[in-house]
């Protein structure tokens, strides 16, 4: 069976930079940070984490799934933000999921954390008030229910699966959808990820893992906006964040037959497992993933115009990614941008949001800056740092790496 060309016909995102995509993009180009004080839950005086990247509320939007009655049952924010991004991405694409089309529409939209906030609330109520959980407590906590609710909202009846690869979940959802479309199991797929992990035990757990941003004593008064600093010599760990993004993937044949516009093709991809350590990345398999994605697109590293990095701001994570980039692009330093400097680390949703920013940059010939960057002599890299960079981008590599050694890389092509 001949390979089917795959194109992206719609996308949308909500991030700490805002709830409208055009506004988020302009703020990203301006180098504005979405990191601020952590207010998602009351903080005890000795709670060790004080900052986060919080997504804006959706009170001003008028969709049925944002009505009070719906929110009373589906209390976890993962549902409202996932549904909003999917509905808006579909509106942007112009596709109508009719009953005839519905069996050919797949769903791979997922979450790394899911609705654990609902379980935490039910547990606390059970202990403090001896009250049984709300009937929707368990459905709220099911990660695959995110895709289920999307199916109910859109009417999609094709293959459905929850692709969970920790912090690579958003990009992996797109790659799993590519498998389904390439196998002829669907013509269209609703991809992406949502995560709202700002609940006390998860935030505190990242602190005890020594992965989250912890200022030095002399830095305790620095502004939250300066905390996320990928590839920087003074990087101190990631800033936990939240958000959601949707990507609509279709076969080129389907898009052309239905008169749906597109500008970006998923040209190639790779996925590898480190089989090495539960959180520390592994250079050989990270490098292999990048090379597989480039080879799958029938390209050489010299064809890649830029890289949208995973770059969480951790010491070992940024180092391994830089070393892998240096090995893959040995003949030239490729421009690299790190969006987590702007939005923090929204767990599985990060790579979906960053993919949306990648597509916008390709369409407009711009790379948003990596803010808070101070060169690390041990990590020689062409980090886009001093404002946005104008650059024609026919091919761009997107990296995403997750706990458990889950690596995902994709090459996108700008269609002229």
N, C-alpha and C positions, 0 to 999 in steps of 0.2 A: 504494500500500500504506500503510495507516494505521501511524503510528509505534507501535512496541511499547514499553511502559513497562518500564524496567529497574530491578531492585532488587538490593541486596547481601544475600545470605543467610548469609554466613559470612566470617570473617576471623581472622587470627592473625599474630603478629610475634615476632621475636627481635631484640633491640637491645642496645646497651651498658647499658641499664637492667635487663636480665634475660632469662631464657628463658621465663617465664610471663607472659602478657599482663596478667593482673590485677595482678601485682606491678609490672610496668613502668608501668602506668597510675597506680597509687598513688604511685610514686616521681616520676612526671612532675608530678602534682598537688602534691606536696610540694616541688617545685622542686629535686629532687636531680639532680646531674650524673652521667653515665656516663663522663666523660672521666678518664683516669688515665695513668700511665706507659706508654710503648710497650714492650711485652715480646714482641711477636709474632715478633721475630727478634733476634739479638744485635746490640747497637749498638756500633759503633766510637766511640772517644772523640770523634772529630770529626764524627760523623754529625749533621746539622743539626736533625733532627726527633726530639723526645724524648717526645711525648705523643700519644695517640690515643683513640678510642672503640672499645674491643674488646668483641666479643660473648662471652658466657660459653660454655664448652664444654658438650657435650651428653652427657657420660658417664653421667649418671644416668637417661637415657631408654632404654627397651627397645623399639626398633623394628628390624625386619630390616635396614633400610638404614643402621643405626648399628652393625651387627655388624662385628667385626674383619675378617672376610673381605671384606665389601663395601667397607670403607674402604681396604683394601689396594689395591684396583683403582681406586676412585673417591676418590682422595686429596685433590682440591681440596675445601675446605670448602663451596664453593657448592652442591654436591649434597646434602650432609646437611642443611644449613639450609633449602634450598629445599623438600626433600621433607618435612621436619618441619612447616614452616608450612602447606603444602598439605594434608597429611594431617590436621592438627589443625583447619584451617578447614573441611574436609569433615565431620569429626566434629561440629564445632559446628553446622554447617548442618543435619545430619540427612539429607542426600541420599545415596543409594546409586547409584553408577555401575554399573548392571546392563548386561549385554550389549545389551539393547534400547535403553537410553539412551545407551550409549557413543558411537555415531556422531553424536550431537547435542551432544557436550561438546567445546568448543574449548579450546585452551591458548594463552595469550599471555604466560605467565610468562617473564621474561627476566633479563638481567644487562647492565650497562654494560661491565664489565671481564671477566667470565667467569673461567676457570681459568688465568690467565696464570702463577700460581704453579707449576703443573705443568710448563709450558714452561721456566720459569726453572730449576727443579730438574733437568730433563732436560739442559738446556744445561750447567749447572755439572758434572753428573756426566760428561757427554761430554768436557768439557775436562780436568777434574781426574783422572778415572779411566779415560778412553778406553772407557767403557761406553756401549753403545747405549741409547736411551730405553726405558723401560718400555712394553710394548704398549698401555697405556691412556693414555700421555702425551698423544697427539693428541686422543683423545676427551675427555679431561679439559679440554682447552683450547678446545673448540668451544662457543661461547656458546649455540647452538641445542640443544646436548645437555642443557641444564638442562630445557627443555621436553620433550625426548625422554625423559629419565629420569622426569619427572612422568607422562608418558603411560604408560610401562611400569608404573609403580607403581600408577596409578589405573585403568588400562584405558581411558582416554579416547581416542576414535578420530575426533574431529571435526577441524575445521581447526586447524592448529598453525603458529605463527610466532613468531619472536624479534623483539620490538619494541625497538630499541636507539636511544635518544635521549639518550645521556649521562646527566646527572643527573636528567633528566625521565623516565627509562625506566619506573619503577614506575607512575607515573600514566598514561603513554602506553599501557602494557599494558592498562589498564582501558578506555581510550578506543578502542583498536583492537578490543578484545573487544566494545564497544558497537556498532561498525560491523558486526561479524559477526552479532550477535544482531538488530540492526535489519534486516539484509538477509535474515533468516530462515535463515541458514546454520547456526545452532546455537541451542539453548535455554538453555545453561549454559556458563560460561567460567571457567577457572582462571587467574587473573591475579596479577600481583605482580612482585617482583624480588628478587634476592639479589646482594650484592657483598661480596667480601673482598679489598680492594685493599691490605692492609697487607703488601706485599712491597717489598723495598728499592728497586728502580729506580722503581717507581711513586710511592712516598712521596718519594724524593729528587727525582723529576721535578716533582712539585707544588711542591717547595721552589724549584727553579731557575726555575719559572714565576712565582714570587713570589705564589702564590695561597694557600699554606698559612700557618697561624698562625706568626708569627715574633715573639717578644717583643722589646721594646726592651731595651737593656742594663740599664736600671734596673728592668725588670720580669722579669728572668730567673729570679727566685726565687718568682714568684707561683704559686699552686697550679694544677695542670692544670684543675681544675674551673672556674676563672675565665677560661679562654682563649677559649671560644666565646661571642661576645657580639653577636648580630645587632642591627642598627640602632643600636648603641651608638656614642657619640662616639669611643671608643677601640678600635673594632673593628680587628683586625689580620690578618684572613684566616680561612679555615675550618680546623677540626680534622678530619682525616681519620678515618673510622670505618668500621664494618662492620655487617652485619645482613641481615635478610630479612623479607619480609612477603608474605602471600597474601590475596587478595580473591576471593570467589566471586560472580560476577555472573550473574544469571538474568533471564529475562523474567518479568514479574509474572504472566502467564498460566501459565507453567510452575510457579512457586512456589505459586500458588493451587491448581492442579490436583493438586499433590503434597503439599499441606498443610504447606509449609515456611514458617516464620515469617520476617518481615523487618520492619525498622524504618526503613531508609534507602533512598531512591531516587536513582539517578543522573539528575538532572533536566536537565542540560545540560552542554555542554563546548565547548572551542575548542582549536585547535592552529594555531600560526603559525610561520613561519621568519623569523628576523631578516634574512637575506641582507645581513649588515652586517660582522661581525667574528667571528673564530674562537672567542673566549672572552668578549669584552665584550658585555653585553646591550644591546638597542636599544629605547629608550623607545617609539617609535610602534608597533612590532609586539608588544611586551610588553603595552601598553595594549590594543591590538586583540584580543589573545588573551583577556584578561579580559572585555572587552565582548562578544565572540562567545559565550563560555560563558554569560554572564548572559542574552543575547538568545536563545540556544538553549533556555534554560529558560523562555522567555516571561516574563521578569522585568525589572524595572528595578533599577539599583544600590541604590535605597532598600529593596528587599526583602531584601538580603543582611545577615544578622545579624552575621557575623564572617568573618575571613579567616585561613586557615592559610597562612602565607607560605613562600616558598622560602627567603629570608633566610639565605644561606650565611655571612654575617659578612665579606664582602669589601667594600672601600670602594665600588667602582663598582656592584657587583651590588645591594647594599642600597639605594644611592641611586636607581638606576633603578627598582627595584620600588616604593620609596616614592613616587617621582614619578608612576609609573603609577597607584598607588592613589589619590593625591591628585587625579589627573585624572579617574579613574573615579567616585570617591566625593566629588565636589566639594562636594556640599551638606551633607555631614556626615562627621566622622571615624569610620570603622568600626573596631571593635576588631580588633587584629591579634595573633596569637600565632606564635612562631617556635620550633619544636621542636628545631631544630639546636643551640640553646643548651644543650639537655639531653643530646642524643645525638651531637652532631657531625654530620659529613657522610658518610653511608654511600653515596656515589656514586648509582647508579641505584636502589638500595634505599631511599634516603632518602624519596622521595616516596610510596613504598608504605607505609613505616612511618608516615609523617606522616598519610597518609590514614586508616590504622587509628586513630590518635589522634584525628583529626577526627571519625570516626564515633562513637567512645566519648564524646567531648565533646558531640556533638549528642544522643546518647541520654540523657546524664546532666545536660544543661544546665550544663556546666562548660567553661571554657577554661583549660588549663594555663598556667602563667606562662612568660614569657621571662626566663630568669635572666641575671645579669651585665649588666643593661641600665642604661646611663647615657645620658639623653636627649642627642641630637645636635641643637643648635639649627637645623642645616641640614636636618634630616629631621623635621619636625613629624608626629607619628604617635601614635595611641592604642594604644600597645604594652602588652599585658597583662603587667605586670611584678611587681606587689606581691602575689604569691600567686595562687591560682586565682580566676577570676571567675565568679560565677553568672550565667548568661545563657541565656534560652530561645533556641534556634537552630532555626528552621524551615528556613532556607536558609543554607548556608555555601559560600564560595568557597575552593577549594584551588589554589595556584599551584605550578608546577614549571618550572624553566628549565635547559637543559643546554648544554654546549659545542656549538659549531656553530650556535648560534642556534635551538635546538629548544625551543619554548615549548608548554606544555600547561596548561590550566586546566579545572577541573571545578566544577560546582555540585551540591551534594548537598542533598536535601530530607528532613527528618524527617517520617515518616508517623505521624500521630497515631492 
